[in-house]
Amino acid sequence: MNVEQVVQSIESSRSIDLASFKKSDLLALCVHYRIDYVKSSFRKHEIARGLCEYLLDENVIDQLPEGLEQPQEILQLTLKRMELEHEARIKDMELHYSHRMKELEQKEVKPSSPKVFDVAKNVRLVPQFSETEVDKFFHHFEKVATACKWPAEAWPILLQTALVGKGQDAFASLSEKDSADYEQVKASILKAYELVPEAYRLKFRNLRKTSDQTYVDFAREKRLKFDSWRQSRSVTTYDALCEMVKIAECFPADLRSAEVHRAVGDLVPS
C-alpha cells in the first residue's frame, strides 16, 4: 500500500473505505497521522475505529464509515481490556522494583531510603515504541526520564513496558542482571535492529527530503540523524567530530559496513 496515495485519496474525497484495508494498512495510516493511542495489539476493528474517529475529529473526513456510527462502547471495552492488562504488568514490575529497592537498602547504598517510586503513575508517560524509529524512541525516552527524574533503577522496568517485536525479544533474551541495567538493555535492543555506528552514518547520508516535508522539518530530522551518528561514536569534542566526518567521507556509501566501521573506530579519538 502506498501510504501517501491513500492519504491523498482520503483527504480529497473526505471519506475512507475500510473494506480495502488490511490491519497492517490501518496501522500504517495511524503512524502517518501520529495516532499514538492506537496500538498494534488492537484488533482490526478497534484500529479502524480509532483511526476514523481521529480523522473525524480533525475534520479530515465528513462522517464515520458505515458500521462505525455507533456509541463509544467498543472503544471503552477496548480501553478497559488494556487497563486490566496494564494492571497485571504493573503489579509484576512493582514486585521486581520493590525487590530491587530492598537489595539496595540491605547494601546501604543510601543512608535513608527515598519514597518508593510509583511505577503505575509513571508508566503512562513512556513514549510509544516504533520499530522503524528505534533511535528516536530512545532519545525521547531518555528526555522524559530525565525531566521526570526517574531513578536509574526504574528505567529498564519502564522501558520494557513499551517494547514490541524484536525489541521485546531482545529484552527477554537478557539475563536477570543485564535486564536491570539500562545501558545493557539499550545496547541489546539497538543491536537487534542493527543500529551500530555505521548504520547511523548511512541513515544520515541517505536521508532525503520527502514531498510532504517542509525544509525546516527535513533539516530537523537531518540534525537528529547526525546527532545519533555522533553519539554512537561517543564523539564529544570538536576535533573528534572533524576527524570522524573527514574519515567517513573517504569511503563511498556502498563500501562494506564492517570495513568503514573498523576504520572509523580505529582512527577517530573518542
VOBA-1610 file (N, C-alpha, C; in pm, whole numbers, padded with zeros to 5 digits, always signed):
BEGIN
Met+00083-00120+00000Met+00000+00000+00000Met+00087+00125+00000Asn+00057+00218-00090Asn+00127+00346-00095Asn+00055+00443-00001Val+00116+00467+00115Val+00051+00548+00219Val+00018+00688+00168Glu+00112+00750+00097Glu+00090+00888+00051Glu-00029+00897-00045Gln-00040+00798-00137Gln-00152+00799-00230Gln-00285+00779-00156Val-00285+00687-00057Val-00407+00663+00019Val-00448+00787+00097Val-00349+00854+00159Val-00377+00976+00236Val-00435+01084+00144Gln-00378+01099+00026Gln-00429+01198-00070Gln-00573+01165-00110Ser-00602+01034-00130Ser-00737+00992-00167Ser-00837+01022-00056Ile-00796+00992+00069Ile-00884+01017+00184Ile-00913+01165+00198Glu-00808+01246+00188Glu-00824+01389+00212Glu-00895+01461+00097Ser-00882+01407-00023Ser-00951+01471-00136Ser-01099+01432-00141Ser-01128+01306-00103Ser-01268+01260-00106Ser-01339+01287+00026Arg-01259+01317+00129Arg-01312+01341+00266Arg-01392+01221+00316Ser-01344+01101+00277Ser-01408+00977+00323Ser-01303+00867+00320Ile-01334+00754+00385Ile-01242+00642+00388Ile-01320+00512+00372Asp-01270+00425+00283Asp-01334+00296+00256Asp-01255+00188+00329Leu-01308+00140+00443Leu-01235+00046+00527Leu-01224-00093+00466Ala-01313-00127+00374Ala-01318-00263+00320Ala-01190-00301+00247Ser-01117-00204+00194Ser-00999-00234+00113Ser-00871-00239+00194Phe-00878-00219+00327Phe-00758-00211+00408Phe-00736-00336+00493Lys-00611-00378+00500Lys-00571-00482+00594Lys-00535-00414+00727Lys-00515-00497+00828Lys-00479-00442+00959Lys-00348-00363+00950Ser-00250-00419+00875Ser-00121-00350+00861Ser-00135-00216+00790Asp-00231-00207+00695Asp-00255-00081+00625Asp-00310+00024+00722Leu-00403-00019+00807Leu-00463+00074+00903Leu-00358+00124+01002Leu-00269+00033+01045Leu-00162+00074+01137Leu-00067+00173+01071Ala-00039+00152+00941Ala+00049+00244+00868Ala-00013+00384+00861Leu-00145+00389+00843Leu-00213+00518+00839Leu-00209+00585+00978Cys-00222+00504+01084Cys-00215+00558+01220Cys-00076+00617+01246Val+00029+00550+01197Val+00165+00601+01213Val+00179+00733+01137His+00122+00739+01014His+00131+00861+00934His+00065+00979+01006Tyr-00052+00955+01063Tyr-00124+01063+01132Tyr-00080+01079+01278Arg+00018+00997+01320Arg+00072+01005+01457Arg-00036+00987+01563Ile-00113+00882+01546Ile-00219+00850+01643Ile-00157+00754+01744Asp-00101+00808+01852Asp-00021+00730+01946Asp-00104+00631+02029Tyr-00232+00660+02051Tyr-00310+00575+02140Tyr-00360+00448+02073Val-00343+00435+01943Val-00380+00311+01872Val-00258+00220+01871Lys-00271+00101+01928Lys-00159+00008+01941Lys-00172-00108+01842Ser-00057-00170+01812Ser-00057-00284+01720Ser-00126-00406+01781Ser-00141-00407+01915Ser-00210-00519+01980Ser-00361-00511+01966Phe-00414-00397+01918Phe-00558-00382+01898Phe-00606-00478+01789Arg-00735-00513+01797Arg-00797-00586+01687Arg-00820-00491+01570Lys-00843-00548+01452Lys-00855-00466+01332Lys-00967-00363+01346His-01084-00406+01395His-01196-00311+01404His-01170-00202+01507Glu-01087-00234+01609Glu-01053-00133+01708Glu-00959-00028+01648Ile-00865-00077+01567Ile-00773+00016+01499Ile-00851+00105+01403Ala-00946+00043+01327Ala-01027+00119+01231Ala-01107+00227+01301Arg-01165+00193+01416Arg-01245+00292+01489Arg-01158+00407+01540Gly-01042+00372+01598Gly-00953+00477+01647Gly-00909+00571+01536Leu-00874+00514+01419Leu-00830+00594+01304Leu-00942+00684+01254Cys-01060+00625+01234Cys-01172+00702+01176Cys-01218+00813+01271Glu-01220+00786+01401Glu-01264+00889+01495Glu-01163+01004+01500Tyr-01035+00969+01487Tyr-00932+01074+01481Tyr-00953+01160+01356Leu-00973+01096+01241Leu-00991+01170+01115Leu-01116+01259+01122Leu-01220+01208+01186Leu-01342+01288+01200Leu-01319+01407+01292Asp-01251+01383+01404Asp-01222+01492+01498Asp-01135+01600+01435Glu-01042+01557+01348Glu-00951+01652+01283Glu-01010+01711+01155Asn-01136+01680+01129Asn-01206+01733+01011Asn-01140+01690+00879Val-01084+01568+00879Val-01027+01514+00755Val-01135+01445+00674Ile-01230+01379+00744Ile-01344+01316+00677Ile-01472+01378+00730Asp-01580+01364+00652Asp-01707+01428+00690Asp-01789+01343+00786Gln-01774+01211+00778Gln-01853+01125+00866Gln-01785+00989+00879Leu-01825+00915+00982Leu-01772+00781+01001Leu-01825+00687+00893Pro-01743+00589+00850Pro-01791+00492+00751Pro-01906+00408+00809Glu-01979+00343+00721Glu-02088+00257+00765Glu-02034+00148+00857Gly-02110+00119+00962Gly-02068+00017+01057Gly-01994+00074+01176Leu-01954+00201+01167Leu-01884+00264+01279Leu-01968+00372+01347Glu-02088+00396+01292Glu-02173+00500+01352Glu-02243+00444+01475Gln-02166+00406+01574Gln-02222+00353+01697Gln-02155+00421+01815Pro-02209+00405+01935Pro-02152+00473+02051Pro-02009+00431+02079Gln-01954+00488+02181Gln-01815+00463+02217Gln-01797+00333+02293Glu-01897+00244+02293Glu-01892+00126+02378Glu-01775+00034+02343Ile-01752+00014+02212Ile-01644-00076+02171Ile-01509-00021+02217Leu-01488+00109+02193Leu-01362+00170+02234Leu-01345+00165+02385Gln-01454+00185+02459Gln-01447+00180+02604Gln-01411+00040+02653Leu-01470-00063+02589Leu-01436-00200+02625Leu-01290-00230+02596Thr-01242-00179+02484Thr-01102-00199+02448Thr-01010-00135+02551Leu-01043-00011+02588Leu-00961+00059+02687Leu-00964-00013+02822Lys-01080-00069+02857Lys-01091-00144+02981Lys-01003-00267+02978Arg-01005-00337+02863Arg-00921-00457+02849Arg-00773-00419+02861Met-00734-00309+02795Met-00595-00265+02803Met-00557-00227+02946Glu-00652-00165+03016Glu-00624-00123+03153Glu-00599-00244+03244Leu-00679-00351+03223Leu-00660-00472+03302Leu-00526-00537+03271Glu-00489-00538+03142Glu-00360-00596+03105Glu-00246-00516+03164His-00259-00382+03161His-00155-00296+03218His-00143-00317+03368Glu-00256-00333+03436Glu-00252-00352+03581Glu-00174-00477+03616Ala-00195-00585+03538Ala-00124-00710+03564Ala+00026-00692+03544Arg+00064-00621+03435Arg+00206-00598+03408Arg+00267-00507+03514Ile+00192-00406+03556Ile+00242-00311+03655Ile+00267-00380+03789Lys+00178-00474+03826Lys+00198-00546+03952Lys+00329-00624+03949Asp+00357-00688+03835Asp+00483-00762+03821Asp+00602-00667+03832Met+00591-00549+03767Met+00700-00453+03770Met+00723-00398+03911Glu+00613-00373+03982Glu+00625-00320+04118Glu+00693-00421+04211Leu+00660-00551+04193Leu+00724-00653+04274Leu+00874-00657+04246His+00908-00650+04116His+01050-00652+04078His+01121-00529+04134Tyr+01059-00413+04122Tyr+01122-00290+04170Tyr+01135-00291+04322Ser+01032-00341+04391Ser+01036-00348+04537Ser+01149-00438+04583His+01165-00551+04513His+01274-00643+04547His+01409-00575+04527Arg+01421-00500+04417Arg+01546-00430+04387Arg+01578-00324+04493Met+01476-00251+04537Met+01496-00147+04639Met+01539-00208+04772Lys+01483-00325+04805Lys+01521-00391+04929Lys+01667-00434+04925Glu+01710-00481+04807Glu+01851-00520+04792Glu+01943-00399+04814Leu+01904-00285+04756Leu+01985-00165+04771Leu+01989-00118+04917Glu+01874-00130+04985Glu+01870-00090+05125Glu+01960-00179+05211Gln+01959-00310+05180Gln+02043-00403+05257Gln+02191-00375+05236Lys+02227-00328+05117Lys+02367-00296+05088Lys+02404-00156+05136Glu+02304-00085+05191Glu+02324+00051+05242Glu+02384+00142+05135Val+02324+00135+05018Val+02367+00224+04910Val+02337+00368+04948Lys+02225+00389+05016Lys+02188+00523+05060Lys+02156+00517+05209Pro+02196+00620+05285Pro+02171+00619+05428Pro+02023+00621+05463Ser+01944+00688+05384Ser+01800+00693+05410Ser+01724+00659+05283Ser+01628+00570+05297Ser+01554+00523+05180Ser+01455+00628+05133Pro+01455+00656+05002Pro+01357+00752+04950Pro+01219+00689+04943Lys+01122+00768+04909Lys+00988+00714+04889Lys+00990+00615+04773Val+00908+00511+04786Val+00903+00410+04681Val+00852+00473+04552Phe+00924+00451+04444Phe+00888+00507+04314Phe+00758+00445+04264Asp+00666+00530+04219Asp+00535+00485+04172Asp+00542+00448+04024Val+00562+00320+03995Val+00572+00274+03857Val+00441+00295+03783Ala+00330+00262+03848Ala+00199+00272+03782Ala+00168+00413+03737Lys+00209+00511+03816Lys+00181+00650+03783Lys+00264+00697+03665Asn+00387+00649+03655Asn+00479+00699+03554Asn+00481+00619+03424Val+00425+00497+03425Val+00428+00414+03305Val+00348+00478+03191Arg+00253+00563+03227Arg+00171+00630+03126Arg+00251+00736+03048Leu+00367+00776+03104Leu+00449+00878+03039Leu+00551+00819+02941Val+00563+00687+02939Val+00661+00623+02850Val+00617+00644+02705Pro+00707+00693+02617Pro+00670+00715+02477Pro+00637+00584+02406Gln+00564+00593+02295Gln+00531+00475+02217Gln+00655+00427+02140Phe+00678+00296+02144Phe+00794+00237+02075Phe+00760+00212+01929Ser+00850+00257+01839Ser+00832+00233+01695Ser+00951+00156+01642Glu+00925+00041+01579Glu+01034-00042+01528Glu+01106+00023+01410Thr+01046+00126+01351Thr+01110+00194+01237Thr+01191+00316+01282Glu+01175+00358+01407Glu+01248+00475+01457Glu+01297+00448+01598Val+01377+00342+01614Val+01422+00297+01745Val+01512+00402+01811Asp+01604+00460+01733Asp+01694+00559+01792Asp+01618+00682+01839Lys+01516+00723+01763Lys+01436+00838+01803Lys+01358+00807+01932Phe+01313+00680+01945Phe+01242+00640+02067Phe+01332+00656+02189Phe+01457+00607+02182Phe+01547+00616+02297Phe+01578+00762+02331His+01594+00845+02227His+01618+00988+02251His+01500+01048+02328His+01379+01015+02286His+01258+01067+02351His+01244+01010+02492Phe+01266+00879+02508Phe+01253+00813+02638Phe+01347+00875+02740Glu+01473+00896+02701Glu+01572+00950+02794Glu+01541+01094+02833Lys+01485+01171+02739Lys+01445+01309+02773Lys+01333+01308+02877Val+01234+01219+02857Val+01123+01210+02953Val+01174+01162+03089Ala+01257+01058+03088Ala+01309+01001+03213Ala+01389+01104+03292Thr+01469+01183+03221Thr+01550+01286+03288Thr+01462+01399+03341Ala+01366+01442+03258Ala+01277+01551+03300Ala+01193+01512+03421Cys+01149+01386+03425Cys+01065+01338+03535Cys+01146+01290+03655Lys+01281+01289+03640Lys+01370+01248+03747Lys+01342+01105+03794Trp+01323+01016+03696Trp+01304+00875+03729Trp+01435+00817+03784Pro+01430+00736+03888Pro+01553+00672+03939Pro+01609+00577+03832Ala+01740+00569+03824Ala+01805+00487+03719Ala+01758+00342+03723Glu+01730+00291+03844Glu+01688+00151+03856Glu+01553+00125+03791Ala+01473+00232+03774Ala+01339+00214+03718Ala+01337+00226+03566Trp+01443+00276+03506Trp+01443+00296+03360Trp+01417+00166+03283Pro+01490+00056+03313Pro+01464-00068+03237Pro+01322-00121+03258Ile+01269-00103+03379Ile+01134-00152+03408Ile+01031-00077+03324Leu+01045+00055+03320Leu+00952+00136+03242Leu+00972+00116+03092Leu+01097+00102+03052Leu+01128+00085+02909Leu+01061-00040+02853Gln+01069-00151+02925Gln+01021-00277+02870Gln+00869-00281+02854Thr+00797-00189+02919Thr+00651-00186+02902Thr+00611-00139+02763Ala+00702-00068+02693Ala+00668-00014+02560Ala+00717-00103+02447Leu+00801-00202+02476Leu+00866-00279+02370Leu+00771-00373+02297Val+00795-00388+02168Val+00721-00483+02084Val+00821-00548+01988Gly+00780-00655+01922Gly+00859-00716+01816Gly+00999-00757+01859Lys+01098-00722+01776Lys+01236-00762+01803Lys+01290-00699+01931Gly+01240-00580+01964Gly+01283-00515+02088Gly+01242-00596+02209Gln+01119-00646+02208Gln+01068-00728+02318Gln+01147-00859+02327Asp+01178-00918+02211Asp+01256-01042+02209Asp+01397-01020+02264Ala+01458-00906+02228Ala+01593-00876+02276Ala+01595-00861+02428Phe+01493-00795+02483Phe+01485-00777+02628Phe+01466-00912+02697Ala+01380-00996+02640Ala+01351-01126+02700Ala+01474-01218+02701Ser+01567-01197+02609Ser+01684-01283+02600Ser+01794-01246+02700Leu+01780-01132+02767Leu+01882-01086+02862Leu+01874-01163+02993Ser+01986-01173+03061Ser+01987-01233+03194Ser+01919-01138+03292Glu+01888-01188+03410Glu+01820-01104+03510Glu+01907-00984+03547Lys+02039-01004+03555Lys+02130-00896+03589Lys+02134-00790+03479Asp+02149-00834+03354Asp+02157-00740+03242Asp+02025-00668+03217Ser+01913-00735+03244Ser+01783-00673+03220Ser+01754-00560+03318Ala+01833-00552+03426Ala+01818-00443+03523Ala+01914-00328+03495Asp+01997-00342+03392Asp+02096-00240+03354Asp+02046-00170+03227Tyr+02010-00042+03239Tyr+01952+00029+03125Tyr+02044+00030+03003Glu+02173+00057+03025Glu+02267+00064+02912Glu+02280-00071+02842Gln+02276-00179+02919Gln+02281-00313+02859Gln+02155-00341+02778Val+02040-00301+02834Val+01913-00320+02764Val+01911-00241+02634Lys+01952-00115+02643Lys+01954-00029+02524Lys+02047-00085+02416Ala+02167-00127+02456Ala+02264-00181+02360Ala+02210-00307+02293Ser+02143-00391+02371Ser+02089-00515+02316Ser+01980-00488+02213Ile+01894-00391+02243Ile+01784-00358+02151Ile+01837-00293+02024Leu+01932-00199+02038Leu+01991-00136+01920Leu+02062-00239+01832Lys+02127-00336+01897Lys+02195-00441+01820Lys+02093-00526+01745Ala+01978-00550+01807Ala+01874-00630+01741Ala+01824-00564+01614Tyr+01825-00431+01613Tyr+01783-00357+01494Tyr+01902-00311+01410Glu+02021-00366+01441Glu+02143-00338+01366Glu+02177-00189+01363Leu+02148-00119+01473Leu+02178+00025+01478Leu+02316+00047+01538Val+02417+00001+01467Val+02557+00024+01503Val+02599+00157+01442Pro+02717+00211+01478Pro+02757+00342+01423Pro+02748+00353+01272Glu+02785+00248+01200Glu+02780+00255+01053Glu+02636+00270+01003Ala+02542+00204+01074Ala+02402+00217+01034Ala+02354+00360+01054Tyr+02396+00423+01164Tyr+02359+00563+01188Tyr+02419+00654+01080Arg+02544+00624+01041Arg+02609+00705+00938Arg+02532+00698+00806Leu+02490+00577+00770Leu+02417+00561+00644Leu+02278+00625+00652Lys+02215+00617+00770Lys+02086+00684+00786Lys+02099+00834+00761Phe+02207+00892+00814Phe+02231+01035+00796Phe+02261+01067+00649Arg+02350+00992+00588Arg+02391+01020+00450Arg+02278+01000+00350Asn+02195+00896+00374Asn+02094+00859+00276Asn+01959+00927+00297Leu+01947+01006+00404Leu+01819+01073+00429Leu+01790+01176+00320Arg+01671+01169+00263Arg+01630+01262+00159Arg+01497+01328+00198Lys+01479+01449+00153Lys+01355+01522+00181Lys+01240+01458+00104Thr+01128+01434+00174Thr+01009+01380+00109Thr+00918+01495+00065Ser+00825+01462-00023Ser+00739+01567-00080Ser+00648+01631+00023Asp+00616+01558+00132Asp+00524+01613+00233Asp+00598+01680+00349Gln+00732+01694+00338Gln+00811+01759+00443Gln+00841+01904+00407Thr+00840+01989+00509Thr+00891+02125+00488Thr+01044+02119+00501Tyr+01110+02223+00454Tyr+01256+02226+00466Tyr+01299+02233+00612Val+01219+02298+00694Val+01252+02306+00837Val+01243+02168+00901Asp+01136+02092+00869Asp+01121+01956+00923Asp+01235+01866+00875Phe+01270+01880+00746Phe+01378+01798+00692Phe+01511+01830+00762Ala+01538+01958+00782Ala+01662+01998+00849Ala+01667+01946+00992Arg+01552+01948+01059Arg+01547+01898+01196Arg+01575+01748+01200Glu+01514+01673+01108Glu+01536+01528+01104Glu+01681+01495+01067Lys+01737+01574+00975Lys+01877+01553+00935Lys+01969+01574+01056Arg+01940+01676+01136Arg+02020+01705+01255Arg+02010+01588+01356Leu+01889+01532+01373Leu+01872+01421+01465Leu+01953+01299+01419Lys+01953+01273+01288Lys+02030+01160+01235Lys+02179+01181+01259Phe+02225+01305+01239Phe+02367+01334+01261Phe+02404+01317+01408Asp+02318+01367+01498Asp+02346+01354+01641Asp+02351+01208+01684Ser+02262+01126+01624Ser+02263+00983+01657Ser+02394+00918+01613Trp+02441+00956+01495Trp+02569+00902+01446Trp+02683+00946+01538Arg+02685+01076+01573Arg+02792+01129+01660Arg+02791+01061+01796Gln+02672+01046+01855Gln+02662+00986+01988Gln+02702+00839+01986Ser+02670+00770+01876Ser+02705+00627+01867Ser+02855+00606+01863Arg+02930+00709+01819Arg+03076+00703+01816Arg+03138+00766+01942Ser+03054+00811+02036Ser+03100+00873+02161Ser+03189+00993+02133Val+03155+01069+02030Val+03233+01188+01994Val+03178+01307+02072Thr+03267+01372+02149Thr+03222+01483+02235Thr+03302+01611+02214Thr+03407+01607+02131Thr+03487+01727+02109Thr+03483+01768+01962Tyr+03516+01894+01938Tyr+03515+01945+01801Tyr+03618+01874+01713Asp+03738+01853+01767Asp+03844+01787+01690Asp+03803+01644+01653Ala+03743+01573+01749Ala+03700+01436+01721Ala+03588+01435+01617Leu+03501+01535+01623Leu+03392+01545+01526Leu+03448+01567+01385Cys+03544+01658+01373Cys+03605+01684+01242Cys+03671+01558+01187Glu+03740+01487+01274Glu+03810+01366+01231Glu+03710+01258+01187Met+03601+01246+01260Met+03500+01146+01227Met+03441+01171+01088Val+03404+01297+01063Val+03345+01332+00933Val+03447+01317+00821Lys+03571+01363+00845Lys+03675+01357+00742Lys+03702+01213+00700Ile+03716+01124+00798Ile+03748+00984+00766Ile+03629+00916+00699Ala+03508+00943+00748Ala+03389+00880+00689Ala+03372+00921+00544Glu+03410+01045+00511Glu+03396+01094+00373Glu+03496+01029+00278Cys+03595+00960+00330Cys+03694+00893+00245Cys+03638+00763+00186Phe+03523+00718+00236Phe+03468+00592+00192Phe+03337+00615+00117Pro+03318+00547+00002Pro+03189+00557-00070Pro+03079+00491+00011Ala+02956+00535-00011Ala+02842+00487+00070Ala+02819+00338+00054Asp+02860+00279-00060Asp+02831+00137-00083Asp+02944+00046-00036Leu+03046+00101+00031Leu+03155+00019+00082Leu+03102-00069+00194Arg+03164-00184+00214Arg+03115-00277+00316Arg+03116-00212+00454Ser+03005-00229+00523Ser+02987-00163+00652Ser+03096-00198+00751Ala+03138-00324+00755Ala+03237-00368+00853Ala+03368-00293+00834Glu+03408-00269+00708Glu+03535-00201+00682Glu+03530-00055+00729Val+03421+00013+00695Val+03407+00153+00736Val+03402+00163+00888His+03323+00077+00948His+03309+00079+01094His+03445+00058+01161Arg+03523-00037+01113Arg+03652-00066+01171Arg+03748+00050+01152Ala+03748+00108+01030Ala+03840+00218+01000Ala+03809+00340+01087Val+03683+00377+01094Val+03644+00495+01172Val+03668+00469+01320Gly+03639+00349+01364Gly+03659+00316+01506Gly+03804+00321+01548Asp+03896+00283+01457Asp+04037+00283+01491Asp+04099+00423+01488Leu+04047+00510+01399Leu+04115+00637+01376Leu+04055+00756+01447Val+03926+00748+01481Val+03862+00864+01545Val+03884+00860+01695Pro+03937+00964+01755Pro+03953+00967+01901Pro+03818+00982+01968Ser+03798+00916+02081Ser+03669+00926+02150Ser+03682+01011+02275
//
